[in-house]
């Protein structure tokens, strides 16, 4: 099953991929007015770049920025020093084109541990 | 507001507000937590939270109908849980701020718990609460 366009809400337009059981295995919202893609969930972080590429293909233009909040599993990888931002940047380059910078940033201002993942297309 | 900023309630909710409307369950949560004496806020793209002096609860949007709850006491995470409705997540946060223990909250939201594909479990209680 491919990534499919879903309904819009007041923040933007949803895209999702479903598993055989109907559960959302990937979901993301293209934000109104910015073309930024906010990743809500991915079952497998290794599949995220191909899924985003399908969204970009449906849009018909380049996605300039991708953001999301690390899951518990990804958070553990970050804290263990196993989050390879260069690897993810290369995967985005391969599937979306262009050059990418990927960062994991610990969110300040909350006592809960929350890591923001930010991917930025370099040079437009 | 950037993705790293926080909107603390009360903030103006215009008719065309990008994230919430006056009747939205998110606004009801923000208002209810604030009225109960807690600091309530919105952050990220569409994430929410509230805190007391000792405790904090955050709700992260994990799909069109899925929310992740993170409850912390100080810097210590006590509960991480996935639910299928914002109202259930909001209730969990308010119960946490009101003094409920993580195990009790997990039981209270059991009918709303879901396990997202790729997640190990519907909820993780990090540490047992001390009896009070």
gemmi code that builds the backbone of each chain (N, CA, C; Angstrom):
import gemmi

chains = {
    "A": [
        ("UNK", (0.849, -1.196, 0.000), (0.000, 0.000, 0.000), (0.883, 1.244, 0.000)),
        ("UNK", (0.516, 2.236, -0.788), (1.315, 3.452, -0.898), (0.871, 4.513, 0.108)),
        ("UNK", (1.673, 5.563, 0.163), (1.264, 6.738, 0.935), (0.074, 7.365, 0.220)),
        ("UNK", (-0.956, 7.680, 0.955), (-2.161, 8.255, 0.355), (-2.453, 9.620, 0.966)),
        ("UNK", (-3.069, 10.469, 0.162), (-3.496, 11.768, 0.667), (-4.732, 11.587, 1.515)),
        ("UNK", (-4.722, 12.203, 2.644), (-5.879, 12.145, 3.530), (-6.505, 13.529, 3.630)),
        ("UNK", (-7.375, 13.677, 4.585), (-8.106, 14.931, 4.704), (-7.199, 16.062, 5.209)),
        ("UNK", (-7.672, 17.264, 5.055), (-6.995, 18.428, 5.606), (-7.635, 18.797, 6.933)),
        ("UNK", (-6.852, 19.445, 7.768), (-7.428, 20.081, 8.954), (-6.979, 21.524, 8.949)),
        ("UNK", (-7.216, 22.228, 10.044), (-6.903, 23.657, 10.025), (-5.406, 23.961, 10.057)),
        ("UNK", (-4.577, 22.927, 10.212), (-3.135, 23.135, 10.184), (-2.503, 22.766, 8.853)),
        ("UNK", (-3.120, 21.845, 8.149), (-2.524, 21.422, 6.889), (-3.178, 20.175, 6.331)),
        ("UNK", (-2.423, 19.507, 5.467), (-2.959, 18.366, 4.734), (-2.245, 17.086, 5.170)),
        ("UNK", (-3.016, 16.064, 5.522), (-2.446, 14.820, 6.025), (-2.123, 13.839, 4.897)),
        ("UNK", (-1.031, 13.116, 5.095), (-0.664, 11.978, 4.253), (-0.434, 10.787, 5.181)),
        ("UNK", (-0.789, 9.605, 4.704), (-0.634, 8.431, 5.574), (-0.360, 7.182, 4.743)),
        ("UNK", (0.313, 6.248, 5.364), (0.461, 4.901, 4.815), (-0.107, 3.941, 5.856)),
        ("UNK", (-0.835, 2.952, 5.359), (-1.511, 2.028, 6.264), (-0.928, 0.629, 6.145)),
        ("UNK", (-0.917, -0.071, 7.256), (-0.510, -1.461, 7.259), (-1.665, -2.357, 6.862)),
        ("UNK", (-1.394, -3.629, 6.753), (-2.430, -4.577, 6.347), (-3.610, -4.594, 7.308)),
        ("UNK", (-3.335, -4.271, 8.554), (-4.406, -4.264, 9.553), (-5.141, -2.927, 9.622)),
        ("UNK", (-4.773, -1.998, 8.744), (-5.445, -0.709, 8.698), (-4.851, 0.348, 9.612)),
        ("UNK", (-3.849, -0.014, 10.360), (-3.241, 0.968, 11.270), (-2.313, 1.899, 10.495)),
        ("UNK", (-2.220, 3.128, 10.936), (-1.312, 4.090, 10.314), (0.122, 3.712, 10.656)),
        ("UNK", (0.895, 3.355, 9.641), (2.298, 3.056, 9.904), (3.192, 4.263, 9.591)),
        ("UNK", (2.636, 5.223, 8.887), (3.335, 6.491, 8.625), (2.264, 7.560, 8.494)),
        ("UNK", (2.465, 8.658, 9.167), (1.521, 9.770, 9.000), (2.265, 11.076, 9.159)),
        ("UNK", (1.901, 12.023, 8.309), (2.581, 13.313, 8.292), (1.621, 14.372, 7.787)),
        ("UNK", (1.863, 15.590, 8.227), (1.005, 16.695, 7.809), (1.844, 17.746, 7.099)),
        ("UNK", (1.405, 18.097, 5.907), (2.032, 19.187, 5.168), (1.402, 20.483, 5.652)),
        ("UNK", (2.220, 21.324, 6.267), (1.665, 22.503, 6.942), (1.264, 23.578, 5.949)),
        ("UNK", (0.143, 24.192, 6.232), (-0.366, 25.256, 5.374), (0.657, 26.380, 5.221)),
        ("UNK", (0.881, 26.781, 4.009), (1.647, 27.992, 3.749), (3.146, 27.877, 3.821)),
        ("UNK", (3.673, 26.721, 4.225), (5.129, 26.635, 4.398), (5.776, 25.502, 3.606)),
        ("UNK", (5.004, 24.514, 3.238), (5.529, 23.283, 2.638), (6.394, 22.490, 3.607)),
        ("UNK", (6.387, 22.860, 4.886), (7.078, 22.054, 5.898), (6.254, 20.800, 6.160)),
        ("UNK", (6.944, 19.673, 6.269), (6.264, 18.416, 6.546), (6.506, 18.032, 8.005)),
        ("UNK", (5.438, 17.910, 8.761), (5.540, 17.489, 10.160), (5.239, 16.009, 10.264)),
        ("UNK", (6.223, 15.241, 10.676), (6.037, 13.790, 10.803), (5.377, 13.493, 12.151)),
        ("UNK", (4.254, 12.840, 12.111), (3.571, 12.482, 13.363), (4.018, 11.102, 13.846)),
        ("UNK", (4.166, 10.154, 12.891), (4.543, 8.802, 13.302), (5.147, 8.042, 12.136)),
        ("UNK", (6.110, 7.223, 12.436), (6.589, 6.251, 11.458), (6.867, 4.942, 12.183)),
        ("UNK", (6.435, 3.860, 11.575), (6.662, 2.552, 12.180), (8.137, 2.212, 12.186)),
        ("UNK", (8.807, 2.602, 11.109), (10.193, 2.217, 10.913), (10.953, 3.431, 10.390)),
        ("UNK", (11.907, 3.893, 11.161), (12.615, 5.117, 10.779), (13.394, 4.923, 9.478)),
        ("UNK", (13.744, 3.671, 9.165), (14.470, 3.420, 7.917), (13.574, 3.598, 6.693)),
        ("UNK", (12.267, 3.564, 6.889), (11.340, 3.729, 5.774), (10.868, 5.168, 5.615)),
        ("UNK", (11.375, 6.039, 6.456), (10.802, 7.379, 6.471), (11.132, 8.153, 5.192)),
        ("UNK", (12.349, 8.024, 4.694), (12.722, 8.789, 3.497), (11.898, 8.371, 2.269)),
        ("UNK", (11.736, 7.063, 2.014), (10.878, 6.682, 0.871), (9.438, 7.173, 1.031)),
        ("UNK", (8.926, 7.140, 2.256), (7.559, 7.627, 2.460), (7.459, 9.125, 2.204)),
        ("UNK", (8.448, 9.858, 2.673), (8.442, 11.310, 2.434), (8.572, 11.599, 0.941)),
        ("UNK", (9.348, 10.781, 0.259), (9.494, 10.972, -1.194), (8.145, 10.825, -1.902)),
        ("UNK", (7.311, 9.922, -1.413), (5.980, 9.779, -2.015), (5.134, 11.025, -1.769)),
        ("UNK", (5.281, 11.610, -0.585), (4.554, 12.860, -0.302), (5.039, 13.959, -1.242)),
        ("UNK", (6.361, 14.047, -1.376), (6.922, 15.074, -2.251), (6.446, 14.877, -3.686)),
        ("UNK", (6.372, 13.628, -4.119), (5.874, 13.339, -5.458), (4.429, 13.769, -5.624)),
        ("UNK", (3.622, 13.540, -4.594), (2.210, 13.953, -4.657), (2.083, 15.470, -4.678)),
        ("UNK", (3.009, 16.170, -3.975), (2.972, 17.636, -3.942), (3.369, 18.224, -5.283)),
        ("UNK", (4.331, 17.583, -5.936), (4.832, 18.112, -7.196), (5.855, 19.220, -7.020)),
        ("UNK", (6.385, 19.376, -5.828), (7.435, 20.357, -5.580), (8.267, 19.899, -4.374)),
        ("UNK", (9.433, 20.524, -4.237), (10.350, 20.086, -3.194), (9.858, 20.438, -1.786)),
        ("UNK", (10.041, 19.502, -0.882), (9.813, 19.779, 0.541), (11.080, 20.433, 1.081)),
        ("UNK", (10.972, 21.633, 1.690), (12.185, 22.317, 2.170), (12.590, 21.951, 3.595)),
        ("UNK", (11.636, 21.435, 4.382), (11.928, 21.232, 5.808), (11.022, 20.137, 6.349)),
        ("UNK", (11.588, 19.299, 7.187), (10.845, 18.187, 7.786), (11.109, 18.211, 9.288)),
        ("UNK", (10.053, 18.119, 10.061), (10.226, 18.121, 11.518), (9.429, 16.983, 12.144)),
        ("UNK", (9.822, 16.623, 13.333), (9.096, 15.586, 14.063), (9.650, 15.477, 15.476)),
        ("UNK", (8.954, 14.738, 16.282), (9.391, 14.507, 17.658), (9.818, 13.055, 17.791)),
        ("UNK", (10.989, 12.840, 18.351), (11.526, 11.481, 18.447), (10.621, 10.588, 19.288)),
        ("UNK", (10.422, 9.389, 18.804), (9.708, 8.383, 19.594), (10.622, 7.908, 20.726)),
        ("UNK", (10.057, 7.111, 21.593), (10.831, 6.565, 22.699), (12.048, 5.787, 22.191)),
        ("UNK", (11.840, 5.002, 21.140), (12.928, 4.207, 20.591), (14.024, 5.064, 19.982)),
        ("UNK", (13.618, 6.070, 19.221), (14.613, 6.956, 18.603), (15.326, 7.778, 19.673)),
        ("UNK", (14.583, 8.159, 20.675), (15.175, 8.908, 21.798), (16.285, 8.087, 22.460)),
        ("UNK", (16.031, 6.797, 22.625), (17.047, 5.933, 23.228), (18.294, 5.889, 22.351)),
        ("UNK", (18.090, 5.853, 21.036), (19.237, 5.840, 20.117), (20.024, 7.141, 20.205)),
        ("UNK", (19.316, 8.245, 20.308), (19.996, 9.551, 20.424), (20.853, 9.583, 21.684)),
        ("UNK", (20.259, 9.156, 22.788), (20.963, 9.228, 24.073), (22.144, 8.261, 24.126)),
        ("UNK", (22.037, 7.182, 23.352), (23.124, 6.208, 23.324), (24.186, 6.569, 22.283)),
        ("UNK", (23.983, 7.691, 21.610), (24.946, 8.105, 20.594), (24.838, 7.312, 19.308)),
        ("UNK", (23.690, 6.663, 19.093), (23.505, 5.835, 17.895), (22.633, 6.521, 16.841)),
        ("UNK", (22.320, 7.785, 17.044), (21.537, 8.517, 16.044), (22.517, 9.101, 15.036)),
        ("UNK", (22.478, 8.592, 13.826), (23.437, 8.997, 12.803), (22.773, 10.027, 11.876)),
        ("UNK", (22.946, 11.285, 12.207), (22.279, 12.335, 11.426), (22.787, 12.374, 9.989)),
        ("UNK", (24.061, 12.054, 9.792), (24.607, 12.051, 8.427), (23.961, 10.960, 7.575)),
        ("UNK", (23.704, 9.818, 8.197), (23.056, 8.730, 7.480), (21.649, 9.142, 7.030)),
        ("UNK", (20.896, 9.751, 7.952), (19.540, 10.182, 7.586), (19.581, 11.284, 6.530)),
        ("UNK", (20.568, 12.169, 6.631), (20.705, 13.232, 5.630), (20.975, 12.629, 4.252)),
        ("UNK", (21.817, 11.598, 4.223), (22.119, 10.948, 2.937), (20.873, 10.244, 2.382)),
        ("UNK", (20.105, 9.621, 3.273), (18.887, 8.947, 2.812), (17.892, 9.952, 2.233)),
        ("UNK", (17.773, 11.105, 2.880), (16.874, 12.140, 2.353), (17.377, 12.648, 1.007)),
        ("UNK", (18.681, 12.826, 0.885), (19.250, 13.285, -0.388), (18.956, 12.281, -1.499)),
        ("UNK", (19.114, 11.001, -1.181), (18.910, 9.970, -2.185), (17.447, 9.910, -2.644)),
        ("UNK", (16.529, 10.052, -1.702), (15.113, 9.884, -2.045), (14.418, 11.186, -2.446)),
        ("UNK", (14.884, 12.314, -1.898), (14.204, 13.587, -2.164), (15.009, 14.519, -3.053)),
        ("UNK", (16.281, 14.196, -3.265), (17.155, 15.078, -4.024), (17.710, 16.179, -3.138)),
        ("UNK", (18.716, 16.876, -3.648), (19.318, 17.972, -2.902), (20.186, 17.507, -1.754)),
        ("UNK", (20.624, 18.482, -0.972), (21.449, 18.211, 0.198), (20.646, 18.526, 1.458)),
        ("UNK", (20.865, 17.726, 2.494), (20.072, 17.885, 3.711), (20.966, 17.941, 4.943)),
        ("UNK", (20.469, 18.683, 5.919), (21.095, 18.717, 7.237), (20.060, 18.193, 8.233)),
        ("UNK", (20.453, 17.241, 9.064), (19.532, 16.649, 10.034), (20.084, 16.878, 11.444)),
        ("UNK", (19.229, 17.354, 12.323), (19.635, 17.618, 13.706), (18.635, 17.004, 14.679)),
        ("UNK", (19.130, 16.561, 15.813), (18.283, 16.152, 16.936), (18.547, 17.140, 18.064)),
        ("UNK", (17.516, 17.848, 18.479), (17.673, 18.925, 19.452), (16.779, 18.665, 20.651)),
        ("UNK", (17.382, 18.606, 21.835), (16.607, 18.445, 23.067), (15.800, 19.709, 23.319)),
        ("UNK", (14.502, 19.517, 23.461), (13.619, 20.669, 23.653), (13.808, 21.249, 25.042)),
        ("UNK", (14.001, 22.559, 25.102), (14.089, 23.238, 26.389), (12.708, 23.768, 26.756)),
        ("UNK", (12.549, 24.096, 28.026), (11.293, 24.692, 28.458), (10.291, 23.706, 29.004)),
        ("UNK", (10.603, 22.413, 28.925), (9.738, 21.376, 29.515), (10.623, 20.430, 30.315)),
        ("UNK", (10.065, 19.882, 31.375), (10.846, 18.918, 32.157), (10.785, 17.537, 31.530)),
        ("UNK", (9.719, 17.235, 30.775), (9.690, 15.997, 30.005), (10.826, 16.006, 28.987)),
        ("UNK", (11.414, 14.855, 28.784), (12.470, 14.770, 27.776), (11.820, 14.629, 26.407)),
        ("UNK", (12.026, 15.617, 25.581), (11.461, 15.623, 24.232), (12.563, 16.059, 23.272)),
        ("UNK", (12.767, 15.264, 22.250), (13.782, 15.581, 21.240), (13.094, 15.930, 19.928)),
        ("UNK", (13.389, 17.098, 19.413), (12.893, 17.502, 18.098), (13.899, 17.073, 17.039)),
        ("UNK", (13.385, 16.461, 15.995), (14.222, 16.107, 14.836), (13.897, 17.101, 13.726)),
        ("UNK", (14.927, 17.746, 13.219), (14.729, 18.784, 12.213), (15.630, 18.487, 11.016)),
        ("UNK", (15.006, 18.360, 9.861), (15.759, 18.156, 8.625), (15.517, 19.352, 7.718)),
        ("UNK", (16.589, 19.949, 7.244), (16.491, 21.164, 6.422), (17.203, 20.948, 5.096)),
        ("UNK", (16.508, 21.257, 4.033), (17.135, 21.198, 2.712), (18.110, 22.354, 2.592)),
        ("UNK", (19.313, 22.069, 2.202), (20.346, 23.108, 2.121), (20.388, 23.666, 0.697)),
        ("UNK", (20.295, 24.957, 0.612), (20.453, 25.593, -0.694), (19.209, 25.566, -1.546)),
        ("UNK", (18.058, 25.316, -0.937), (16.781, 25.378, -1.661), (16.527, 24.209, -2.556)),
    ],
    "B": [
        ("UNK", (5.263, 32.630, 16.395), (5.701, 31.503, 17.232), (6.493, 30.511, 16.387)),
        ("UNK", (7.696, 30.132, 16.859), (8.443, 29.101, 16.162), (8.103, 27.747, 16.784)),
        ("UNK", (8.628, 26.699, 16.183), (8.362, 25.359, 16.694), (8.919, 25.161, 18.111)),
        ("UNK", (9.850, 26.017, 18.513), (10.481, 25.840, 19.821), (9.853, 26.712, 20.904)),
        ("UNK", (8.895, 27.531, 20.515), (8.248, 28.415, 21.479), (7.030, 27.724, 22.090)),
        ("UNK", (6.499, 28.382, 23.128), (5.320, 27.857, 23.819), (4.258, 28.943, 23.862)),
        ("UNK", (3.046, 28.562, 23.589), (1.907, 29.450, 23.788), (1.282, 29.058, 25.119)),
        ("UNK", (1.369, 29.951, 26.080), (0.779, 29.656, 27.389), (-0.645, 30.178, 27.448)),
        ("UNK", (-1.526, 29.337, 27.964), (-2.914, 29.739, 28.117), (-3.031, 30.735, 29.274)),
        ("UNK", (-3.853, 31.783, 29.156), (-4.759, 32.034, 28.041), (-4.084, 32.794, 26.903)),
        ("UNK", (-4.256, 32.292, 25.707), (-3.818, 33.037, 24.525), (-5.039, 33.245, 23.646)),
        ("UNK", (-5.042, 34.280, 22.841), (-6.223, 34.561, 22.032), (-6.476, 33.468, 21.008)),
        ("UNK", (-7.706, 33.046, 20.907), (-8.082, 32.043, 19.919), (-8.991, 32.717, 18.906)),
        ("UNK", (-8.403, 33.123, 17.817), (-9.177, 33.799, 16.776), (-10.001, 32.769, 16.011)),
        ("UNK", (-10.991, 33.243, 15.332), (-11.840, 32.355, 14.531), (-11.000, 31.549, 13.550)),
        ("UNK", (-9.993, 32.212, 13.020), (-9.155, 31.546, 12.012), (-7.859, 31.022, 12.613)),
        ("UNK", (-7.835, 30.813, 13.940), (-6.621, 30.302, 14.562), (-6.173, 29.031, 13.859)),
        ("UNK", (-4.866, 28.926, 13.659), (-4.349, 27.816, 12.857), (-4.480, 26.466, 13.544)),
        ("UNK", (-4.620, 26.459, 14.859), (-4.561, 25.163, 15.538), (-5.841, 24.782, 16.267)),
        ("UNK", (-6.532, 25.744, 16.794), (-7.647, 25.376, 17.661), (-8.836, 26.312, 17.464)),
        ("UNK", (-9.990, 25.879, 17.866), (-11.160, 26.740, 17.896), (-11.698, 26.726, 19.325)),
        ("UNK", (-12.582, 27.648, 19.608), (-13.061, 27.803, 20.989), (-13.712, 26.528, 21.519)),
        ("UNK", (-14.360, 25.761, 20.645), (-15.055, 24.565, 21.097), (-14.183, 23.313, 20.991)),
        ("UNK", (-12.973, 23.517, 20.531), (-12.071, 22.400, 20.327), (-11.699, 21.761, 21.665)),
        ("UNK", (-11.508, 20.448, 21.663), (-11.148, 19.775, 22.914), (-9.768, 20.211, 23.419)),
        ("UNK", (-8.922, 20.706, 22.503), (-7.623, 21.212, 22.975), (-7.810, 22.470, 23.819)),
        ("UNK", (-8.667, 23.354, 23.364), (-8.934, 24.572, 24.130), (-9.603, 24.225, 25.454)),
        ("UNK", (-10.497, 23.255, 25.408), (-11.153, 22.839, 26.650), (-10.129, 22.317, 27.646)),
        ("UNK", (-9.148, 21.563, 27.146), (-8.079, 21.076, 28.029), (-7.262, 22.239, 28.586)),
        ("UNK", (-6.804, 23.123, 27.701), (-5.970, 24.245, 28.137), (-6.690, 25.076, 29.189)),
        ("UNK", (-7.953, 25.339, 28.926), (-8.745, 26.168, 29.838), (-8.995, 25.441, 31.164)),
        ("UNK", (-9.347, 24.172, 31.075), (-9.649, 23.404, 32.278), (-8.422, 23.286, 33.181)),
        ("UNK", (-7.273, 22.976, 32.584), (-6.043, 22.854, 33.384), (-5.680, 24.194, 34.007)),
        ("UNK", (-5.824, 25.236, 33.227), (-5.517, 26.582, 33.736), (-6.455, 26.932, 34.887)),
        ("UNK", (-7.737, 26.649, 34.709), (-8.725, 26.957, 35.759), (-8.452, 26.153, 37.032)),
        ("UNK", (-7.838, 24.996, 36.887), (-7.493, 24.181, 38.055), (-6.194, 24.638, 38.725)),
        ("UNK", (-5.595, 25.688, 38.185), (-4.409, 26.255, 38.810), (-3.090, 25.811, 38.216)),
        ("UNK", (-3.142, 25.135, 37.075), (-1.911, 24.672, 36.439), (-1.538, 25.586, 35.282)),
        ("UNK", (-0.280, 25.499, 34.883), (0.192, 26.206, 33.713), (-0.084, 25.297, 32.514)),
        ("UNK", (-0.823, 25.779, 31.547), (-1.114, 24.941, 30.376), (-0.601, 25.640, 29.128)),
        ("UNK", (-0.200, 24.857, 28.165), (0.501, 25.444, 27.016), (0.377, 24.577, 25.771)),
        ("UNK", (0.654, 25.216, 24.657), (0.709, 24.558, 23.344), (2.118, 24.753, 22.806)),
        ("UNK", (2.638, 23.749, 22.104), (3.973, 23.875, 21.541), (4.091, 23.006, 20.295)),
        ("UNK", (5.252, 23.110, 19.649), (5.473, 22.307, 18.448), (4.453, 22.643, 17.366)),
        ("UNK", (4.112, 21.641, 16.583), (3.113, 21.853, 15.534), (1.717, 21.783, 16.119)),
        ("UNK", (1.472, 20.777, 16.937), (0.135, 20.618, 17.519), (0.233, 19.752, 18.775)),
        ("UNK", (1.125, 20.157, 19.669), (1.362, 19.414, 20.905), (0.959, 20.287, 22.096)),
        ("UNK", (0.651, 19.625, 23.204), (0.071, 20.347, 24.340), (0.666, 19.838, 25.646)),
        ("UNK", (0.515, 20.644, 26.691), (1.007, 20.210, 27.980), (0.467, 21.061, 29.107)),
        ("UNK", (0.732, 20.606, 30.303), (0.367, 21.364, 31.501), (1.301, 20.929, 32.613)),
        ("UNK", (1.500, 21.830, 33.576), (2.412, 21.489, 34.677), (1.987, 22.147, 35.975)),
        ("UNK", (2.355, 21.444, 37.036), (2.269, 22.012, 38.374), (3.707, 22.299, 38.806)),
        ("UNK", (3.926, 22.557, 40.078), (5.300, 22.825, 40.520), (6.171, 21.586, 40.393)),
        ("UNK", (5.587, 20.417, 40.662), (6.389, 19.195, 40.691), (6.205, 18.302, 39.472)),
        ("UNK", (5.058, 18.410, 38.833), (4.726, 17.450, 37.783), (4.409, 18.137, 36.463)),
        ("UNK", (4.566, 17.369, 35.405), (4.276, 17.891, 34.065), (3.731, 16.760, 33.196)),
        ("UNK", (2.801, 17.111, 32.346), (2.292, 16.159, 31.364), (2.294, 16.778, 29.984)),
        ("UNK", (2.788, 16.037, 28.996), (2.790, 16.521, 27.623), (2.040, 15.539, 26.743)),
        ("UNK", (1.410, 16.069, 25.702), (0.674, 15.254, 24.741), (1.198, 15.552, 23.350)),
        ("UNK", (1.744, 14.530, 22.728), (2.344, 14.686, 21.407), (1.417, 14.072, 20.364)),
        ("UNK", (1.160, 14.793, 19.297), (0.302, 14.285, 18.230), (1.049, 13.194, 17.462)),
        ("UNK", (0.497, 11.990, 17.419), (1.149, 10.853, 16.783), (0.324, 10.260, 15.653)),
        ("UNK", (-0.372, 11.107, 14.941), (-1.204, 10.655, 13.831), (-2.519, 11.387, 13.884)),
        ("UNK", (-3.388, 11.014, 12.955), (-4.640, 11.772, 12.879), (-5.533, 11.499, 14.084)),
        ("UNK", (-5.406, 10.319, 14.676), (-6.244, 9.988, 15.832), (-5.442, 9.292, 16.922)),
        ("UNK", (-4.225, 9.731, 17.097), (-3.384, 9.058, 18.077), (-2.556, 10.102, 18.832)),
        ("UNK", (-2.467, 9.938, 20.137), (-1.721, 10.881, 20.973), (-0.796, 10.110, 21.903)),
        ("UNK", (0.371, 10.663, 22.094), (1.329, 10.086, 23.042), (1.339, 10.958, 24.296)),
        ("UNK", (1.199, 10.319, 25.437), (1.212, 11.018, 26.716), (2.575, 10.792, 27.360)),
        ("UNK", (3.186, 11.851, 27.836), (4.427, 11.723, 28.601), (4.229, 12.455, 29.925)),
        ("UNK", (4.324, 11.697, 31.002), (4.132, 12.260, 32.330), (5.459, 12.226, 33.072)),
        ("UNK", (5.834, 13.361, 33.640), (7.117, 13.450, 34.345), (6.917, 14.068, 35.717)),
        ("UNK", (7.765, 13.611, 36.614), (7.839, 14.195, 37.947), (9.260, 14.699, 38.103)),
        ("UNK", (9.422, 16.002, 38.171), (10.758, 16.551, 38.043), (11.286, 16.198, 36.658)),
        ("UNK", (12.479, 15.660, 36.615), (13.056, 15.253, 35.334), (12.785, 13.772, 35.025)),
        ("UNK", (12.093, 13.099, 35.925), (11.899, 11.647, 35.805), (10.612, 11.316, 35.062)),
        ("UNK", (10.722, 10.609, 33.949), (9.523, 10.175, 33.240), (8.881, 9.027, 34.013)),
        ("UNK", (7.589, 9.148, 34.231), (6.874, 8.117, 34.983), (5.970, 7.281, 34.093)),
        ("UNK", (5.405, 7.900, 33.085), (4.511, 7.143, 32.200), (4.622, 7.668, 30.781)),
        ("UNK", (4.710, 6.732, 29.849), (4.585, 7.039, 28.424), (3.454, 6.146, 27.930)),
        ("UNK", (2.471, 6.744, 27.259), (1.321, 5.958, 26.820), (0.762, 6.519, 25.521)),
        ("UNK", (0.180, 5.622, 24.741), (-0.478, 6.026, 23.497), (-1.977, 5.805, 23.646)),
        ("UNK", (-2.750, 6.812, 23.244), (-4.207, 6.697, 23.309), (-4.820, 7.163, 22.000)),
        ("UNK", (-6.092, 6.771, 21.838), (-6.756, 7.059, 20.565), (-7.649, 8.299, 20.615)),
        ("UNK", (-7.512, 9.102, 21.658), (-8.290, 10.340, 21.674), (-7.573, 11.397, 22.495)),
        ("UNK", (-7.747, 12.633, 22.075), (-7.119, 13.734, 22.805), (-7.746, 13.887, 24.177)),
        ("UNK", (-9.055, 13.690, 24.255), (-9.715, 13.899, 25.548), (-9.190, 12.918, 26.593)),
        ("UNK", (-8.924, 11.677, 26.186), (-8.354, 10.701, 27.124), (-6.957, 11.136, 27.558)),
        ("UNK", (-6.179, 11.645, 26.612), (-4.834, 12.123, 26.948), (-4.914, 13.296, 27.918)),
        ("UNK", (-5.846, 14.203, 27.645), (-5.996, 15.365, 28.513), (-6.418, 14.979, 29.926)),
        ("UNK", (-7.310, 14.006, 30.011), (-7.746, 13.533, 31.327), (-6.575, 12.924, 32.090)),
        ("UNK", (-5.747, 12.160, 31.377), (-4.577, 11.545, 32.019), (-3.645, 12.611, 32.582)),
        ("UNK", (-3.414, 13.643, 31.810), (-2.520, 14.719, 32.272), (-3.111, 15.406, 33.501)),
        ("UNK", (-4.407, 15.673, 33.454), (-5.025, 16.365, 34.597), (-5.015, 15.476, 35.851)),
        ("UNK", (-5.237, 14.167, 35.655), (-5.170, 13.250, 36.803), (-3.758, 13.229, 37.383)),
        ("UNK", (-2.768, 13.244, 36.504), (-1.371, 13.247, 36.943), (-1.063, 14.502, 37.765)),
        ("UNK", (-1.478, 15.639, 37.258), (-1.223, 16.889, 37.969), (-1.994, 16.928, 39.292)),
        ("UNK", (-3.114, 16.209, 39.320), (-3.920, 16.157, 40.535), (-3.399, 15.194, 41.579)),
        ("UNK", (-2.321, 14.466, 41.262), (-1.682, 13.620, 42.257), (-1.835, 12.124, 42.049)),
        ("UNK", (-2.533, 11.702, 40.986), (-2.691, 10.262, 40.742), (-1.337, 9.636, 40.392)),
        ("UNK", (-1.213, 8.350, 40.649), (0.038, 7.666, 40.312), (-0.049, 7.124, 38.880)),
        ("UNK", (1.096, 6.820, 38.318), (1.159, 6.403, 36.917), (0.354, 5.129, 36.669)),
        ("UNK", (0.461, 4.175, 37.598), (-0.252, 2.907, 37.424), (-1.766, 3.119, 37.416)),
        ("UNK", (-2.222, 3.965, 38.291), (-3.650, 4.277, 38.370), (-4.127, 4.942, 37.082)),
        ("UNK", (-3.334, 5.844, 36.557), (-3.709, 6.535, 35.323), (-3.751, 5.555, 34.159)),
        ("UNK", (-2.770, 4.671, 34.104), (-2.763, 3.665, 33.024), (-4.029, 2.817, 33.077)),
        ("UNK", (-4.471, 2.506, 34.264), (-5.725, 1.734, 34.392), (-6.918, 2.569, 33.951)),
        ("UNK", (-6.921, 3.836, 34.325), (-8.051, 4.700, 33.993), (-8.209, 4.921, 32.492)),
        ("UNK", (-7.100, 4.888, 31.761), (-7.175, 5.134, 30.320), (-7.081, 3.831, 29.521)),
        ("UNK", (-7.232, 2.702, 30.190), (-6.992, 1.415, 29.528), (-7.865, 1.213, 28.284)),
        ("UNK", (-9.099, 1.724, 28.313), (-9.977, 1.521, 27.156), (-9.557, 2.371, 25.962)),
        ("UNK", (-8.711, 3.350, 26.176), (-8.249, 4.219, 25.087), (-6.836, 3.897, 24.623)),
        ("UNK", (-6.169, 2.983, 25.324), (-4.785, 2.674, 24.975), (-4.689, 1.977, 23.619)),
        ("UNK", (-3.682, 2.345, 22.852), (-3.402, 1.698, 21.566), (-1.890, 1.485, 21.465)),
        ("UNK", (-1.508, 0.511, 20.677), (-0.085, 0.287, 20.418), (0.199, 0.633, 18.966)),
        ("UNK", (0.844, 1.753, 18.708), (1.138, 2.122, 17.323), (2.080, 1.109, 16.672)),
        ("UNK", (1.961, 0.895, 15.383), (2.897, -0.003, 14.698), (4.334, 0.444, 14.940)),
        ("UNK", (5.158, -0.483, 15.352), (6.561, -0.169, 15.623), (6.852, 0.130, 17.078)),
        ("UNK", (5.820, 0.433, 17.851), (6.030, 0.684, 19.283), (6.042, -0.647, 20.024)),
        ("UNK", (6.770, -0.685, 21.123), (6.896, -1.937, 21.865), (5.656, -2.251, 22.680)),
        ("UNK", (4.962, -1.206, 23.116), (3.813, -1.412, 24.001), (2.907, -0.194, 23.951)),
        ("UNK", (1.697, -0.365, 24.458), (0.763, 0.772, 24.504), (1.173, 1.770, 25.576)),
        ("UNK", (1.875, 1.263, 26.599), (2.298, 2.184, 27.645), (3.497, 1.606, 28.393)),
        ("UNK", (4.276, 2.505, 28.952), (5.454, 2.108, 29.729), (5.453, 2.910, 31.024)),
        ("UNK", (5.380, 2.199, 32.125), (5.525, 2.845, 33.423), (6.992, 2.738, 33.799)),
        ("UNK", (7.639, 3.882, 33.848), (9.091, 3.877, 34.026), (9.507, 3.488, 35.435)),
        ("UNK", (8.740, 3.922, 36.386), (9.148, 3.694, 37.768), (7.900, 3.621, 38.633)),
        ("UNK", (7.909, 2.691, 39.556), (6.774, 2.596, 40.464), (6.695, 3.834, 41.340)),
        ("UNK", (5.478, 4.300, 41.547), (5.301, 5.417, 42.455), (5.420, 4.942, 43.897)),
        ("UNK", (5.967, 5.789, 44.709), (6.015, 5.483, 46.141), (4.620, 5.622, 46.727)),
        ("UNK", (4.258, 4.729, 47.668), (2.946, 4.881, 48.302), (2.876, 6.221, 49.026)),
        ("UNK", (1.719, 6.842, 48.954), (1.575, 8.136, 49.621), (0.641, 8.002, 50.807)),
    ],
}
model = gemmi.Model(1)
for chain_id, residues in chains.items():
    chain = gemmi.Chain(chain_id)
    for i, (resn, *xyz) in enumerate(residues, 1):
        res = gemmi.Residue()
        res.name, res.seqid = resn, gemmi.SeqId(i, " ")
        for name, pos in zip(("N", "CA", "C"), xyz):
            atom = gemmi.Atom()
            atom.name, atom.element = name, gemmi.Element(name[0])
            atom.pos, atom.b_iso = gemmi.Position(*pos), 0.0
            res.add_atom(atom)
        chain.add_residue(res)
    model.add_chain(chain)
structure = gemmi.Structure()
structure.add_model(model)
structure.setup_entities()
